[in-house]
């Protein structure tokens, strides 16, 4: 299943004009705790389970769920400056398979450029969680419906699962999946 932007918005500007501005693989590896190659290569491999101290795991998981709820509220409010502040400067975002702009989008600026393109292309969009928020350590997943309209066209409803990795109160990694079971596998869970 493919969705496309309103006519005219089809390309993504370069992620970074110079190598000096691009984060090095070592920095990404340190940030995520995995190698850049292990982040996602077909077939998708789950992100590694990261150790979490037992006495802080429930609090961290609940905190990350509340963070994700707030992110949805911020998106739906349309405050793109506040939404951008939710991302770490070196965050990585991977759209769903088959998305017109394949990504990955590396860095807050590239991610926000993509979100701005989406907001410009669609007249209205609302994201509504349709499943429980599922937390596993520093990651949270939720299935949502994204209701959008472009131009005078009909409303389109896309169901995807959003997986966030949150560290130090910022999104450091985000990935979207058409298949909810595949998303849960990245958390080391199954349906």
Phi and psi restraints in degrees (value plus and minus 20) as a CYANA .aco file:
   2 UNK   PHI    -140.6  -100.6
   2 UNK   PSI     122.3   162.3
   3 UNK   PHI    -142.4  -102.4
   3 UNK   PSI     126.4   166.4
   4 UNK   PHI    -148.6  -108.6
   4 UNK   PSI     138.9   178.9
   5 UNK   PHI     -90.4   -50.4
   5 UNK   PSI     146.3   186.3
   6 UNK   PHI     -78.8   -38.8
   6 UNK   PSI     130.0   170.0
   7 UNK   PHI     -71.5   -31.5
   7 UNK   PSI     115.9   155.9
   8 UNK   PHI      86.8   126.8
   8 UNK   PSI     -40.6    -0.6
   9 UNK   PHI    -131.5   -91.5
   9 UNK   PSI      73.6   113.6
  10 UNK   PHI    -149.7  -109.7
  10 UNK   PSI     -31.4     8.6
  11 UNK   PHI    -143.8  -103.8
  11 UNK   PSI     132.5   172.5
  12 UNK   PHI    -124.8   -84.8
  12 UNK   PSI     111.3   151.3
  13 UNK   PHI     -80.0   -40.0
  13 UNK   PSI     139.2   179.2
  14 UNK   PHI     -74.4   -34.4
  14 UNK   PSI     123.3   163.3
  15 UNK   PHI     -82.3   -42.3
  15 UNK   PSI     -56.7   -16.7
  16 UNK   PHI    -175.1  -135.1
  16 UNK   PSI     108.5   148.5
  17 UNK   PHI     -88.2   -48.2
  17 UNK   PSI     -43.5    -3.5
  18 UNK   PHI    -158.0  -118.0
  18 UNK   PSI     130.4   170.4
  19 UNK   PHI     -78.7   -38.7
  19 UNK   PSI     -47.7    -7.7
  20 UNK   PHI     -84.4   -44.4
  20 UNK   PSI     -50.6   -10.6
  21 UNK   PHI    -107.0   -67.0
  21 UNK   PSI     -37.2     2.8
  22 UNK   PHI     -99.5   -59.5
  22 UNK   PSI     113.9   153.9
  23 UNK   PHI     -87.7   -47.7
  23 UNK   PSI     119.0   159.0
  24 UNK   PHI     -92.0   -52.0
  24 UNK   PSI     135.0   175.0
  25 UNK   PHI     -76.6   -36.6
  25 UNK   PSI     -58.3   -18.3
  26 UNK   PHI     -79.0   -39.0
  26 UNK   PSI     -61.2   -21.2
  27 UNK   PHI     -84.3   -44.3
  27 UNK   PSI     -62.1   -22.1
  28 UNK   PHI     -85.4   -45.4
  28 UNK   PSI     -62.5   -22.5
  29 UNK   PHI     -80.1   -40.1
  29 UNK   PSI     -63.4   -23.4
  30 UNK   PHI     -87.1   -47.1
  30 UNK   PSI     -60.2   -20.2
  31 UNK   PHI     -83.6   -43.6
  31 UNK   PSI     -66.3   -26.3
  32 UNK   PHI    -113.5   -73.5
  32 UNK   PSI     -38.2     1.8
  33 UNK   PHI      58.7    98.7
  33 UNK   PSI      -3.6    36.4
  34 UNK   PHI    -159.0  -119.0
  34 UNK   PSI     142.4   182.4
  35 UNK   PHI     -93.5   -53.5
  35 UNK   PSI     133.0   173.0
  36 UNK   PHI     -78.5   -38.5
  36 UNK   PSI     -57.4   -17.4
  37 UNK   PHI     -87.8   -47.8
  37 UNK   PSI     -51.3   -11.3
  38 UNK   PHI     -99.8   -59.8
  38 UNK   PSI     -31.1     8.9
  39 UNK   PHI     -78.2   -38.2
  39 UNK   PSI     -69.2   -29.2
  40 UNK   PHI    -188.4  -148.4
  40 UNK   PSI      94.1   134.1
  41 UNK   PHI    -161.0  -121.0
  41 UNK   PSI     118.3   158.3
  42 UNK   PHI     -80.8   -40.8
  42 UNK   PSI     118.6   158.6
  43 UNK   PHI     -88.7   -48.7
  43 UNK   PSI     132.6   172.6
  44 UNK   PHI     -81.1   -41.1
  44 UNK   PSI     115.7   155.7
  45 UNK   PHI    -127.3   -87.3
  45 UNK   PSI     120.9   160.9
  46 UNK   PHI     -83.7   -43.7
  46 UNK   PSI     128.1   168.1
  47 UNK   PHI     -84.8   -44.8
  47 UNK   PSI     129.1   169.1
  48 UNK   PHI     -86.8   -46.8
  48 UNK   PSI     128.1   168.1
  49 UNK   PHI     -95.8   -55.8
  49 UNK   PSI     109.6   149.6
  50 UNK   PHI    -123.8   -83.8
  50 UNK   PSI     120.2   160.2
  51 UNK   PHI     -85.3   -45.3
  51 UNK   PSI     118.7   158.7
  52 UNK   PHI    -151.6  -111.6
  52 UNK   PSI     114.8   154.8
  53 UNK   PHI     -83.6   -43.6
  53 UNK   PSI     117.5   157.5
  54 UNK   PHI     -78.8   -38.8
  54 UNK   PSI     -61.3   -21.3
  55 UNK   PHI     -95.3   -55.3
  55 UNK   PSI     -33.7     6.3
  56 UNK   PHI    -126.5   -86.5
  56 UNK   PSI     -32.6     7.4
  57 UNK   PHI     -78.4   -38.4
  57 UNK   PSI     -69.8   -29.8
  58 UNK   PHI     -81.2   -41.2
  58 UNK   PSI     -60.9   -20.9
  59 UNK   PHI     -85.7   -45.7
  59 UNK   PSI     -62.9   -22.9
  60 UNK   PHI     -83.6   -43.6
  60 UNK   PSI     -64.6   -24.6
  61 UNK   PHI     -81.6   -41.6
  61 UNK   PSI     -65.9   -25.9
  62 UNK   PHI     -85.1   -45.1
  62 UNK   PSI     -59.8   -19.8
  63 UNK   PHI     -81.4   -41.4
  63 UNK   PSI     -61.0   -21.0
  64 UNK   PHI     -90.2   -50.2
  64 UNK   PSI     -54.3   -14.3
  65 UNK   PHI     -83.7   -43.7
  65 UNK   PSI     -65.2   -25.2
  66 UNK   PHI     -84.0   -44.0
  66 UNK   PSI     -56.5   -16.5
  67 UNK   PHI     -80.0   -40.0
  67 UNK   PSI     -66.0   -26.0
  68 UNK   PHI     -87.0   -47.0
  68 UNK   PSI     -59.7   -19.7
  69 UNK   PHI     -79.3   -39.3
  69 UNK   PSI     -64.1   -24.1
  70 UNK   PHI     -84.5   -44.5
  70 UNK   PSI     -55.2   -15.2
  71 UNK   PHI     -83.1   -43.1
  71 UNK   PSI     -62.2   -22.2
  72 UNK   PHI     -82.8   -42.8
  72 UNK   PSI     -63.2   -23.2
  73 UNK   PHI     -82.2   -42.2
  73 UNK   PSI     -60.7   -20.7
  74 UNK   PHI     -85.6   -45.6
  74 UNK   PSI     -64.5   -24.5
  75 UNK   PHI     -78.3   -38.3
  75 UNK   PSI     -69.4   -29.4
  76 UNK   PHI     -86.8   -46.8
  76 UNK   PSI     -44.1    -4.1
  77 UNK   PHI     -95.0   -55.0
  77 UNK   PSI     -39.3     0.7
  78 UNK   PHI      64.7   104.7
  78 UNK   PSI     -15.3    24.7
  79 UNK   PHI    -101.7   -61.7
  79 UNK   PSI      68.1   108.1
  80 UNK   PHI     -90.5   -50.5
  80 UNK   PSI     -47.9    -7.9
  81 UNK   PHI     -85.7   -45.7
  81 UNK   PSI     -66.8   -26.8
  82 UNK   PHI     -84.7   -44.7
  82 UNK   PSI     -58.4   -18.4
  83 UNK   PHI     -82.9   -42.9
  83 UNK   PSI     -62.4   -22.4
  84 UNK   PHI     -81.8   -41.8
  84 UNK   PSI     -52.7   -12.7
  85 UNK   PHI     -89.7   -49.7
  85 UNK   PSI     -33.0     7.0
  86 UNK   PHI     -93.9   -53.9
  86 UNK   PSI     -38.3     1.7
  87 UNK   PHI    -114.8   -74.8
  87 UNK   PSI     120.8   160.8
  88 UNK   PHI     -85.7   -45.7
  88 UNK   PSI     126.7   166.7
  89 UNK   PHI     -75.8   -35.8
  89 UNK   PSI     -47.5    -7.5
  90 UNK   PHI    -127.1   -87.1
  90 UNK   PSI       2.2    42.2
  91 UNK   PHI     -82.3   -42.3
  91 UNK   PSI     138.9   178.9
  92 UNK   PHI    -146.3  -106.3
  92 UNK   PSI     113.7   153.7
  93 UNK   PHI    -146.5  -106.5
  93 UNK   PSI     112.9   152.9
  94 UNK   PHI    -136.8   -96.8
  94 UNK   PSI     100.1   140.1
  95 UNK   PHI     -94.6   -54.6
  95 UNK   PSI     154.1   194.1
  96 UNK   PHI     -84.2   -44.2
  96 UNK   PSI     135.3   175.3
  97 UNK   PHI     -80.1   -40.1
  97 UNK   PSI     114.3   154.3
  98 UNK   PHI      68.1   108.1
  98 UNK   PSI     -17.6    22.4
  99 UNK   PHI     -84.1   -44.1
  99 UNK   PSI     124.2   164.2
 100 UNK   PHI     -76.2   -36.2
 100 UNK   PSI     -55.5   -15.5
 101 UNK   PHI    -127.2   -87.2
 101 UNK   PSI      80.9   120.9
 102 UNK   PHI     -89.0   -49.0
 102 UNK   PSI     -40.0     0.0
 103 UNK   PHI      47.1    87.1
 103 UNK   PSI    -186.6  -146.6
 104 UNK   PHI     -92.4   -52.4
 104 UNK   PSI     137.7   177.7
 105 UNK   PHI    -121.0   -81.0
 105 UNK   PSI      99.9   139.9
 106 UNK   PHI    -131.2   -91.2
 106 UNK   PSI     100.7   140.7
 107 UNK   PHI      77.4   117.4
 107 UNK   PSI     128.0   168.0
 108 UNK   PHI     -74.8   -34.8
 108 UNK   PSI     -62.2   -22.2
 109 UNK   PHI     -81.8   -41.8
 109 UNK   PSI     -65.4   -25.4
 110 UNK   PHI     -86.0   -46.0
 110 UNK   PSI     -60.5   -20.5
 111 UNK   PHI     -83.5   -43.5
 111 UNK   PSI     -66.9   -26.9
 112 UNK   PHI     -88.5   -48.5
 112 UNK   PSI     -51.1   -11.1
 113 UNK   PHI     -80.9   -40.9
 113 UNK   PSI     -63.0   -23.0
 114 UNK   PHI     -84.2   -44.2
 114 UNK   PSI     -67.2   -27.2
 115 UNK   PHI     -81.6   -41.6
 115 UNK   PSI     -58.9   -18.9
 116 UNK   PHI     -84.2   -44.2
 116 UNK   PSI     -60.5   -20.5
 117 UNK   PHI     -78.1   -38.1
 117 UNK   PSI     -63.6   -23.6
 118 UNK   PHI     -83.7   -43.7
 118 UNK   PSI     -66.9   -26.9
 119 UNK   PHI     -82.9   -42.9
 119 UNK   PSI     -55.3   -15.3
 120 UNK   PHI     -90.5   -50.5
 120 UNK   PSI     -54.8   -14.8
 121 UNK   PHI     -97.1   -57.1
 121 UNK   PSI     -50.4   -10.4
 122 UNK   PHI    -128.6   -88.6
 122 UNK   PSI     116.7   156.7
 123 UNK   PHI     -87.3   -47.3
 123 UNK   PSI     -57.1   -17.1
 124 UNK   PHI    -169.1  -129.1
 124 UNK   PSI     125.2   165.2
 125 UNK   PHI    -173.9  -133.9
 125 UNK   PSI     119.7   159.7
 126 UNK   PHI    -157.1  -117.1
 126 UNK   PSI     118.8   158.8
 127 UNK   PHI    -132.3   -92.3
 127 UNK   PSI     105.8   145.8
 128 UNK   PHI    -145.0  -105.0
 128 UNK   PSI      96.3   136.3
 129 UNK   PHI     -80.1   -40.1
 129 UNK   PSI     116.9   156.9
 130 UNK   PHI    -144.3  -104.3
 130 UNK   PSI     -10.7    29.3
 131 UNK   PHI    -157.6  -117.6
 131 UNK   PSI     154.9   194.9
 132 UNK   PHI     -88.6   -48.6
 132 UNK   PSI     132.2   172.2
 133 UNK   PHI     -99.3   -59.3
 133 UNK   PSI     108.5   148.5
 134 UNK   PHI    -135.8   -95.8
 134 UNK   PSI     101.4   141.4
 135 UNK   PHI    -131.2   -91.2
 135 UNK   PSI     122.8   162.8
 136 UNK   PHI    -165.6  -125.6
 136 UNK   PSI      79.7   119.7
 137 UNK   PHI      44.1    84.1
 137 UNK   PSI    -142.5  -102.5
 138 UNK   PHI    -113.3   -73.3
 138 UNK   PSI      -8.0    32.0
 139 UNK   PHI    -137.1   -97.1
 139 UNK   PSI     127.3   167.3
 140 UNK   PHI    -156.5  -116.5
 140 UNK   PSI     120.3   160.3
 141 UNK   PHI    -148.7  -108.7
 141 UNK   PSI     128.0   168.0
 142 UNK   PHI    -173.4  -133.4
 142 UNK   PSI     120.3   160.3
 143 UNK   PHI    -105.5   -65.5
 143 UNK   PSI     115.6   155.6
 144 UNK   PHI    -160.2  -120.2
 144 UNK   PSI     140.5   180.5
 145 UNK   PHI    -124.5   -84.5
 145 UNK   PSI     110.3   150.3
 146 UNK   PHI    -128.4   -88.4
 146 UNK   PSI      90.7   130.7
 147 UNK   PHI    -117.7   -77.7
 147 UNK   PSI      98.4   138.4
 148 UNK   PHI    -153.1  -113.1
 148 UNK   PSI     134.5   174.5
 149 UNK   PHI    -153.0  -113.0
 149 UNK   PSI     124.1   164.1
 150 UNK   PHI    -147.5  -107.5
 150 UNK   PSI     105.0   145.0
 151 UNK   PHI      39.0    79.0
 151 UNK   PSI    -157.6  -117.6
 152 UNK   PHI    -113.4   -73.4
 152 UNK   PSI      -8.3    31.7
 153 UNK   PHI     -93.0   -53.0
 153 UNK   PSI     153.1   193.1
 154 UNK   PHI     -93.8   -53.8
 154 UNK   PSI     145.6   185.6
 155 UNK   PHI     -90.8   -50.8
 155 UNK   PSI     117.7   157.7
 156 UNK   PHI    -134.4   -94.4
 156 UNK   PSI     113.4   153.4
 157 UNK   PHI    -133.7   -93.7
 157 UNK   PSI      97.4   137.4
 158 UNK   PHI    -131.0   -91.0
 158 UNK   PSI     108.8   148.8
 159 UNK   PHI    -121.9   -81.9
 159 UNK   PSI     102.6   142.6
 160 UNK   PHI    -160.5  -120.5
 160 UNK   PSI     141.8   181.8
 161 UNK   PHI    -129.1   -89.1
 161 UNK   PSI     111.0   151.0
 162 UNK   PHI    -124.5   -84.5
 162 UNK   PSI     106.3   146.3
 163 UNK   PHI    -137.6   -97.6
 163 UNK   PSI     102.5   142.5
 164 UNK   PHI    -131.9   -91.9
 164 UNK   PSI     122.4   162.4
 165 UNK   PHI    -130.3   -90.3
 165 UNK   PSI     101.2   141.2
 166 UNK   PHI    -134.2   -94.2
 166 UNK   PSI     109.8   149.8
 167 UNK   PHI    -156.6  -116.6
 167 UNK   PSI     115.4   155.4
 168 UNK   PHI      32.4    72.4
 168 UNK   PSI      16.8    56.8
 169 UNK   PHI      54.5    94.5
 169 UNK   PSI      -1.9    38.1
 170 UNK   PHI    -155.7  -115.7
 170 UNK   PSI     129.6   169.6
 171 UNK   PHI     -93.8   -53.8
 171 UNK   PSI     103.0   143.0
 172 UNK   PHI    -126.3   -86.3
 172 UNK   PSI     -40.4    -0.4
 173 UNK   PHI    -172.0  -132.0
 173 UNK   PSI     117.9   157.9
 174 UNK   PHI    -162.0  -122.0
 174 UNK   PSI     116.2   156.2
 175 UNK   PHI    -162.8  -122.8
 175 UNK   PSI     122.7   162.7
 176 UNK   PHI    -132.4   -92.4
 176 UNK   PSI     123.9   163.9
 177 UNK   PHI    -153.4  -113.4
 177 UNK   PSI     118.9   158.9
 178 UNK   PHI     -90.4   -50.4
 178 UNK   PSI     -60.1   -20.1
 179 UNK   PHI    -114.0   -74.0
 179 UNK   PSI      95.4   135.4
 180 UNK   PHI     -82.9   -42.9
 180 UNK   PSI     -59.4   -19.4
 181 UNK   PHI     -81.7   -41.7
 181 UNK   PSI     -60.4   -20.4
 182 UNK   PHI     -82.8   -42.8
 182 UNK   PSI     -60.3   -20.3
 183 UNK   PHI     -83.5   -43.5
 183 UNK   PSI     -62.9   -22.9
 184 UNK   PHI     -82.8   -42.8
 184 UNK   PSI     -52.6   -12.6
 185 UNK   PHI     -80.4   -40.4
 185 UNK   PSI     -51.9   -11.9
 186 UNK   PHI     -87.6   -47.6
 186 UNK   PSI     -38.7     1.3
 187 UNK   PHI    -114.9   -74.9
 187 UNK   PSI     -20.3    19.7
 188 UNK   PHI      57.2    97.2
 188 UNK   PSI       2.3    42.3
 189 UNK   PHI    -138.7   -98.7
 189 UNK   PSI     151.1   191.1
 190 UNK   PHI    -159.9  -119.9
 190 UNK   PSI     141.1   181.1
